[in-house]
Amino acid sequence: MNLPFFIAKRYLFSKRKKNFINIISWLSVVVVAFITAALVIVLSVFNGLGDLLRALNNSFDPEIKIEAVEGKTFAMTDSLLQKIKAVEGVEIVTEVLEDYAYLRYRDANQIITLKGVSENFIDQQRINNSIVAGKLALHENNVDYALIGRGIEYNLSIVVNDPLFPLQLYYIKSAKLTGLDPSKLYNKRNIIPGAVFSIVQNFDDNYVVVPLAFAQDLMDTGDKRTSLEIKTKAAVNLNQVQENLKQTLGNNFSVLSHEEQHQDLYRLLNMEKLFTFLAFTLLLGIGAINIFFSLMMLALDKKKDISVLMAMGADGKLIQKIFLSEGLFIAMLGTSCGLLLGGALVWLQMQFSFVSMGMESAITDGYPIKPVLSDFLLTLTVVAVITMLISLRPAHLAARSATVEHL
């Protein structure tokens, strides 16, 4: 067995002598264990929230989205459409015309995001499992239907499939009034609410999906489109399809993946995770101060033992290794207990969801959580580094004082 490690172990687990130094050492173990467990749990919660947000956004957003680099819209031509369809791996291309509009239903009203989509939107099967009322259809028996978010349904008290009270949609044509008739400022069209979807609040409270022809008529945009939504074939490499589309379309279009469509949201989530990790690292550093004091007092308490070791031929480097091993042993014992405790609580949450979201309308019963091996390894590394830095000074002083006394 390694001599410094053996001596450090004897100091910590001494059965013959229990004193204040042992109490501080074990207190250090407990503090490091609880902070480590808390860090593992919090990082796993951030991982779970990230996966949940991606799953929710992906159920409404396309696999790949094409937008103009400059301007709000671009001209849609048959040649452009055929060029995109010819890219290997592309299965469905949905044309989209999206803008803000004013929605009125009976005596209630709201500003909404109107999304006009071509008929193959339903073939992408993104919101099929999100329909909570009505029938998923945009056009049937020569009648246009709108898909509305659950939040809009609640806010305006909308009754689905009621032809007597259609949705009244207004779109501003021009901000300048050229005559005495204010109705020339806007276009107005009526449409029947056919179904209600429920995905996530951001979509539920804002979006109304209508047929592309209806949106074109309301907005009077002709062949203009705001984006194209791509569904790829099964078992293809999305990154490769995205890269091929970029090469095909050139610099005039942005080709966005799932992650890039909500880049700011995921960047914010990663920043929150980073700052949380830094905050808990600071707590680990504060908790490790106990290790510093226990090593300093241990160096004073074990002067006689150190002198004996020096008389037997030990040098200053061996004394330093003993105290570094003592600090590392305390930290690793606490970290191991913390990782086991944190891992156990994460597993229990995954299996039984004993910590709920605390809301009746929550998407999931329990807090989303996902353990990632890299978080465990990073925590272990941070504790090891902090402990080594904390233990250097006591180890150096112990070796120097022992050397001076021996001389």
C-alpha positions in Angstrom: 0.0 0.0 0.0 1.2 3.6 -0.7 2.8 4.9 2.5 1.4 8.5 2.5 -2.1 7.2 1.7 -1.8 4.6 4.5 -0.8 7.1 7.1 -3.5 9.6 6.0 -6.1 6.8 6.3 -4.9 6.0 9.8 -5.1 9.7 10.8 -8.7 9.9 9.6 -9.9 6.5 10.9 -8.0 6.4 14.1 -9.9 4.4 16.7 -7.7 5.1 19.7 -7.9 8.8 19.7 -11.0 10.9 18.8 -10.5 14.6 19.1 -11.6 17.9 17.7 -9.5 17.5 14.6 -11.3 14.2 13.7 -14.7 16.0 14.2 -13.7 18.8 11.8 -12.4 16.2 9.3 -15.7 14.3 9.3 -17.6 17.5 9.2 -15.7 18.4 6.0 -16.7 15.0 4.6 -20.4 15.7 5.3 -20.3 19.2 3.9 -18.6 18.1 0.7 -21.0 15.2 0.3 -24.1 17.4 0.6 -22.8 20.1 -1.7 -21.7 17.5 -4.3 -25.1 15.7 -4.1 -26.9 19.1 -4.6 -24.7 20.0 -7.5 -25.3 16.6 -9.3 -29.1 17.0 -8.7 -29.3 20.6 -10.0 -27.2 19.9 -13.1 -29.4 16.8 -13.8 -32.5 19.0 -13.5 -31.0 21.5 -16.1 -30.3 18.5 -18.4 -33.9 17.3 -18.0 -35.4 20.8 -18.6 -33.2 21.1 -21.8 -34.5 17.8 -23.1 -38.1 18.7 -22.3 -37.9 22.1 -24.0 -36.3 20.4 -27.1 -39.1 17.8 -27.2 -41.8 20.4 -26.9 -40.3 22.8 -29.4 -39.6 20.0 -31.9 -43.3 18.9 -31.8 -44.2 22.3 -33.4 -41.0 23.4 -35.2 -39.7 21.6 -38.3 -36.6 19.5 -38.5 -35.0 22.1 -40.8 -36.2 25.7 -41.4 -35.3 27.9 -44.4 -35.5 31.6 -44.1 -34.2 34.6 -46.1 -31.0 36.2 -44.8 -32.2 39.7 -45.6 -35.8 40.8 -45.4 -38.9 39.3 -43.9 -40.1 37.4 -47.0 -38.7 35.9 -50.2 -40.3 35.1 -53.6 -41.4 31.4 -53.9 -40.8 30.0 -57.4 -41.3 26.6 -58.9 -37.6 26.4 -59.7 -36.7 27.1 -56.1 -39.1 24.5 -54.8 -37.8 21.8 -57.2 -34.2 22.7 -56.3 -35.0 22.0 -52.6 -36.9 18.8 -53.3 -34.0 17.5 -55.4 -31.7 17.6 -52.3 -31.1 14.0 -51.1 -32.9 13.3 -47.9 -35.7 15.9 -48.3 -39.2 14.4 -48.1 -41.7 17.2 -47.5 -41.3 20.9 -48.2 -44.0 23.0 -46.5 -44.5 26.6 -47.5 -45.1 29.1 -44.7 -46.5 32.6 -44.5 -46.3 34.0 -41.0 -47.1 37.4 -39.5 -48.9 39.1 -36.7 -52.7 39.6 -37.1 -55.6 40.8 -35.0 -58.1 38.1 -34.0 -61.7 38.9 -32.9 -64.2 36.3 -31.6 -67.6 37.6 -30.5 -66.7 40.5 -28.1 -63.2 39.3 -27.3 -60.0 40.1 -29.2 -56.3 39.4 -29.2 -53.1 39.9 -31.2 -51.9 36.6 -32.5 -49.3 35.1 -34.8 -51.0 33.8 -37.9 -49.2 31.0 -39.6 -50.4 30.0 -43.1 -49.1 26.6 -44.2 -49.4 24.6 -47.4 -51.6 21.4 -47.4 -48.7 19.0 -46.7 -48.2 20.6 -43.3 -50.4 17.9 -41.7 -48.3 15.2 -43.5 -45.3 16.2 -41.4 -47.2 14.8 -38.4 -45.7 17.2 -35.9 -48.8 18.2 -34.0 -50.9 15.1 -34.5 -50.5 14.1 -30.9 -51.1 17.6 -29.6 -54.7 18.0 -30.7 -56.9 18.2 -27.6 -60.2 19.2 -29.3 -61.8 19.1 -32.7 -60.4 17.4 -35.8 -57.0 17.9 -37.4 -57.8 19.4 -40.8 -57.0 22.7 -42.5 -59.4 22.3 -45.5 -62.3 19.9 -45.9 -65.4 19.9 -48.1 -64.4 23.3 -49.6 -64.3 24.9 -46.2 -61.1 26.3 -44.5 -60.4 25.6 -40.9 -58.0 27.1 -38.3 -56.0 25.3 -35.7 -55.8 27.4 -32.6 -53.6 27.2 -29.4 -55.3 26.2 -26.2 -54.3 29.5 -24.6 -56.2 31.4 -27.3 -59.2 29.1 -26.9 -59.3 29.9 -23.2 -58.7 33.6 -23.5 -61.4 34.2 -26.1 -63.8 31.4 -25.0 -63.8 29.9 -28.5 -66.2 27.1 -29.4 -64.7 24.7 -31.9 -66.6 23.9 -35.1 -69.2 26.5 -34.6 -70.0 28.0 -38.1 -72.3 30.6 -36.5 -69.4 32.3 -34.8 -66.3 32.1 -36.9 -62.9 33.7 -36.1 -62.6 37.2 -37.5 -59.0 37.9 -38.6 -57.7 41.4 -39.5 -54.5 42.2 -41.2 -53.1 45.8 -41.5 -52.4 46.6 -45.2 -51.1 50.1 -44.7 -50.5 52.5 -41.7 -51.5 55.5 -43.9 -55.2 56.4 -44.4 -55.6 57.6 -48.0 -59.3 58.3 -47.8 -62.2 58.6 -45.3 -62.9 54.9 -45.1 -60.8 53.3 -42.3 -61.7 49.8 -43.6 -59.1 50.4 -46.4 -56.4 50.1 -43.8 -56.9 46.4 -43.3 -58.1 43.2 -44.8 -60.7 41.1 -42.9 -61.5 37.4 -43.4 -63.5 34.8 -41.4 -62.5 31.2 -40.7 -64.0 28.4 -38.6 -61.9 27.1 -35.7 -61.6 23.4 -36.5 -59.2 22.1 -33.8 -57.3 23.1 -30.7 -53.6 22.1 -30.0 -51.7 22.2 -26.7 -47.9 22.0 -26.9 -46.3 24.7 -24.7 -47.5 28.1 -23.5 -45.5 30.1 -26.0 -47.2 28.4 -28.9 -50.6 27.8 -27.2 -51.1 31.5 -26.3 -50.0 33.0 -29.7 -50.4 30.7 -32.7 -53.3 30.2 -35.1 -52.5 27.9 -38.1 -54.5 28.4 -41.3 -54.3 27.2 -44.9 -51.7 29.0 -47.0 -54.3 30.2 -49.5 -56.3 31.8 -46.8 -53.2 33.6 -45.4 -52.3 34.8 -48.9 -55.7 36.2 -49.4 -55.8 37.9 -46.0 -52.3 39.4 -46.3 -52.3 39.9 -50.0 -48.7 38.8 -50.4 -48.9 36.9 -53.7 -45.9 34.5 -54.1 -44.1 35.8 -51.0 -43.2 33.3 -48.2 -41.6 33.9 -44.8 -40.1 30.4 -44.5 -40.0 26.8 -45.7 -40.3 23.9 -43.3 -38.4 20.7 -44.2 -39.2 17.1 -43.1 -36.4 14.7 -44.0 -36.7 11.0 -44.9 -36.3 8.4 -42.2 -32.8 7.3 -41.2 -31.0 10.2 -42.9 -28.3 12.4 -41.4 -29.9 15.7 -40.5 -26.6 17.5 -40.4 -25.7 16.3 -43.9 -29.1 17.3 -45.3 -28.7 20.7 -43.7 -25.2 21.1 -45.2 -26.5 20.0 -48.6 -29.3 22.6 -48.5 -26.8 25.3 -47.5 -24.7 24.5 -50.5 -27.7 24.3 -52.8 -29.3 27.6 -51.7 -26.2 29.7 -51.3 -25.7 32.7 -49.1 -29.2 34.2 -49.6 -30.9 31.8 -47.3 -30.5 30.6 -43.7 -30.9 26.9 -43.1 -31.6 26.3 -39.4 -31.6 23.1 -37.4 -33.9 22.4 -34.4 -31.2 23.8 -32.1 -30.6 26.9 -34.2 -34.3 27.8 -34.4 -34.2 28.5 -30.6 -30.6 29.3 -30.3 -31.1 32.2 -27.8 -33.3 30.0 -25.5 -30.8 27.1 -25.4 -27.9 29.5 -24.9 -29.7 31.1 -21.9 -30.4 27.7 -20.5 -26.7 26.7 -20.8 -25.6 30.0 -19.2 -27.9 29.4 -16.3 -26.5 25.9 -15.9 -22.9 27.4 -16.1 -23.6 30.0 -13.4 -25.3 27.4 -11.2 -22.2 25.2 -11.5 -19.9 28.1 -10.7 -22.1 29.0 -7.6 -21.9 25.5 -6.3 -18.2 25.3 -7.1 -17.8 28.4 -4.8 -19.8 26.6 -2.1 -17.5 23.6 -2.5 -14.5 26.0 -2.1 -16.1 27.4 1.1 -16.9 23.9 2.4 -13.3 22.9 1.6 -12.0 25.5 4.1 -12.8 23.0 6.8 -10.3 20.7 5.2 -7.7 23.5 5.3 -8.2 24.1 9.1 -8.3 20.4 9.9 -5.0 19.9 8.0 -3.4 22.9 9.8 -4.4 21.6 13.2 -3.4 18.0 12.2 0.1 19.4 11.3 0.4 20.9 14.8 -1.0 17.8 16.5 1.2 15.3 14.7 4.5 17.1 15.1 5.9 14.3 17.2 4.9 11.7 14.6 6.4 13.7 11.8 9.7 14.0 13.8 9.7 10.2 14.2 9.2 9.8 10.4 12.0 12.3 9.7 14.3 10.4 12.1 13.5 7.2 10.2 14.6 8.8 6.9 11.5 10.5 5.6 12.1 13.7 3.7 10.0 16.8 3.3 8.4 15.6 0.1 7.0 12.5 1.9 5.5 14.7 4.6 3.9 16.8 2.0 2.5 13.8 0.3 1.0 12.6 3.6 -0.9 15.8 4.1 -1.9 16.1 0.5 -3.2 12.5 0.7 -5.1 13.4 3.9 -6.9 16.3 2.2 -7.6 14.4 -0.9 -8.8 11.4 1.1 -11.3 13.6 3.0 -12.5 15.3 -0.2 -12.8 12.1 -2.2 -14.7 10.3 0.6 -17.2 13.2 0.8 -17.4 13.4 -3.0 -18.0 9.7 -3.4 -20.8 9.8 -0.8 -22.3 12.9 -2.5 -22.2 11.3 -5.9 -23.9 8.2 -4.6 -26.5 10.2 -2.7 -27.1 12.6 -5.6 -27.3 9.7 -8.1 -29.7 7.8 -5.9 -32.0 10.8 -5.6 -31.9 11.4 -9.3 -32.8 7.8 -10.0 -35.7 7.9 -7.5 -37.0 11.1 -9.3 -36.7 9.4 -12.7 -38.6 6.3 -11.4 -41.2 7.7 -9.1 -41.3 11.5 -9.8 -41.7 12.3 -6.1 -41.0 16.0 -6.7 -43.8 17.4 -8.8 -43.9 20.6 -10.9 -46.4 22.0 -8.5 -48.9 23.0 -11.2 -52.1 21.3 -12.2 -51.6 22.3 -15.9 -47.9 21.1 -15.9 -46.8 19.2 -19.0 -45.2 16.5 -16.9 -46.1 15.3 -13.4 -42.6 15.3 -12.0 -39.6 17.6 -12.5 -37.7 16.5 -15.6 -34.3 15.2 -14.7 -31.5 13.5 -16.7 -28.2 12.4 -15.3 -25.1 12.8 -17.5 -21.9 11.1 -16.9 -19.8 14.2 -17.8 -21.5 16.1 -14.9 -20.4 13.5 -12.4 -16.8 13.4 -13.8 -16.6 17.2 -13.9 -17.8 17.4 -10.3 -15.2 14.9 -9.2 -12.5 16.8 -11.1 -13.4 20.1 -9.5 -13.4 18.7 -6.0 -10.0 17.1 -6.6 -8.5 20.4 -7.9 -10.0 22.5 -5.1 -8.7 20.0 -2.5 -5.2 20.0 -3.9 -5.1 23.8 -3.8 -6.5 23.9 -0.3 -4.0 21.2 1.0 -0.8 22.7 -0.5 -0.3 25.3 2.1 -0.8 23.0 5.2 1.4 20.3 3.6 4.1 22.8 2.9 4.1 24.2 6.4 4.1 20.7 8.0 7.1 19.6 5.9 9.1 22.8 6.6 8.4 22.9 10.3 9.3 19.2 10.6 12.5 19.7 8.7 13.5 22.7 10.9 12.9 20.8 14.1 14.7 17.8 12.9 17.8 19.9 12.1 
